Amino acid sequence: MMISLEEFHLIRDYIEKHCGIYLSDEKVYLVETRLTALMFEQGCKSFRELYQKAVLDRTHVLRDKIIENITTNETYWFRDLHPFGILDEVLFKHYADEITAGRKDKIRIWCSACSTGQEPYSIAMTFREFMRENHRLRPDHIEITASDISSTVLFIGKMGRYDNLSMSRGLSEEFRDRYFVRGDKVWTIKDEIKQMVKFQKLNLQENFHHLGRQDIVFCRNILIYFSTEFKQNILRRIASLLRPNGYLFLGASESIIMYTQEYEMLRHAMGLYYQIKQNEEKHHAYSVR
């Protein structure tokens, strides 16, 4: 069934209101293809009827189903490589010195759109590898929070079980054999890695300050789906969540130049990352621990 432009605008605005994702008129096909099955599943005869049913659903179950069908959960292990090299070669070394000197108790990292868990688990494996060469640190010196709007992908992440196709995307045989247990059809991540990551459901439109101050935020390959206004909003709120000297990682194709002046761009090897500017007075009152 074809979706009319009017129906598309109704659903497009509904999606943006509830999760921040903005769909241009060129995305009519995406809404049609991804919501047609859900429309029939709900017993609706049109996309307008699906929209009206979602608006009236006070349980928000249908809203969540619409968002899950629209969101893109493309992910793989050690995506783009450079952020993990920066963690290993720059940031973990810095924080190891801080912890050893007693100026810091642990490293707090938030993955803000973690999908099925490959990114936070890649961070955990990177930290474990760093520990192999730097015996000053222990697993309890890091706290990784992984969040997503989709309950389905969070369930997969919490289980830590992946099929052969998922395992083949970016994961070396060395890390596969070191950190996973092979089953008949799936690989299960070892507890030593799984226990380093805490998953929780989170809509980025909602207040996320309950997460506590963070040293590093991964907000990768998600800003591209938001409107200019929401990009500015979320980058500002992340800045207020970061500790003094905190760092932000974006996707390889993303930039913050047009949306905020609160960060300084840094470069290591071929990778880019961002640090909260030190002249922001609002950060000075917080403890570095």
Rosetta blueprint (number, residue, H / E / L):
1 M L
2 M L
3 I L
4 S L
5 L H
6 E H
7 E H
8 F H
9 H H
10 L H
11 I H
12 R H
13 D H
14 Y H
15 I H
16 E H
17 K H
18 H H
19 C H
20 G L
21 I E
22 Y L
23 L L
24 S L
25 D H
26 E H
27 K H
28 V H
29 Y H
30 L H
31 V H
32 E H
33 T H
34 R H
35 L H
36 T H
37 A H
38 L H
39 M H
40 F H
41 E H
42 Q L
43 G L
44 C L
45 K L
46 S L
47 F H
48 R H
49 E H
50 L H
51 Y H
52 Q H
53 K H
54 A H
55 V H
56 L H
57 D L
58 R L
59 T L
60 H L
61 V H
62 L H
63 R H
64 D H
65 K H
66 I H
67 I H
68 E H
69 N H
70 I H
71 T L
72 T L
73 N L
74 E L
75 T L
76 Y L
77 W L
78 F L
79 R L
80 D L
81 L L
82 H H
83 P H
84 F H
85 G H
86 I H
87 L H
88 D H
89 E H
90 V H
91 L H
92 F H
93 K H
94 H H
95 Y H
96 A H
97 D H
98 E H
99 I H
100 T H
101 A L
102 G L
103 R L
104 K L
105 D L
106 K L
107 I E
108 R E
109 I E
110 W E
111 C E
112 S L
113 A L
114 C L
115 S L
116 T L
117 G L
118 Q H
119 E H
120 P H
121 Y H
122 S H
123 I H
124 A H
125 M H
126 T H
127 F H
128 R H
129 E H
130 F H
131 M H
132 R H
133 E H
134 N L
135 H L
136 R L
137 L L
138 R L
139 P H
140 D H
141 H H
142 I E
143 E E
144 I E
145 T E
146 A E
147 S E
148 D E
149 I L
150 S L
151 S H
152 T H
153 V H
154 L H
155 F H
156 I H
157 G H
158 K H
159 M H
160 G L
161 R E
162 Y E
163 D E
164 N H
165 L H
166 S H
167 M H
168 S L
169 R L
170 G L
171 L L
172 S L
173 E H
174 E H
175 F H
176 R H
177 D H
178 R H
179 Y H
180 F E
181 V E
182 R E
183 G L
184 D L
185 K L
186 V E
187 W E
188 T E
189 I E
190 K L
191 D H
192 E H
193 I H
194 K H
195 Q L
196 M L
197 V E
198 K E
199 F E
200 Q E
201 K E
202 L L
203 N L
204 L L
205 Q L
206 E L
207 N L
208 F L
209 H H
210 H H
211 L H
212 G L
213 R L
214 Q E
215 D E
216 I E
217 V E
218 F E
219 C L
220 R L
221 N L
222 I L
223 L H
224 I H
225 Y H
226 F E
227 S L
228 T H
229 E H
230 F H
231 K H
232 Q H
233 N H
234 I H
235 L H
236 R H
237 R H
238 I H
239 A H
240 S H
241 L H
242 L E
243 R E
244 P E
245 N E
246 G E
247 Y E
248 L E
249 F E
250 L L
251 G L
252 A L
253 S L
254 E L
255 S L
256 I L
257 I L
258 M L
259 Y L
260 T L
261 Q L
262 E L
263 Y E
264 E E
265 M E
266 L E
267 R E
268 H E
269 A L
270 M L
271 G E
272 L E
273 Y E
274 Y E
275 Q E
276 I E
277 K L
278 Q L
279 N L
280 E L
281 E H
282 K H
283 H H
284 H L
285 A L
286 Y L
287 S L
288 V L
289 R L
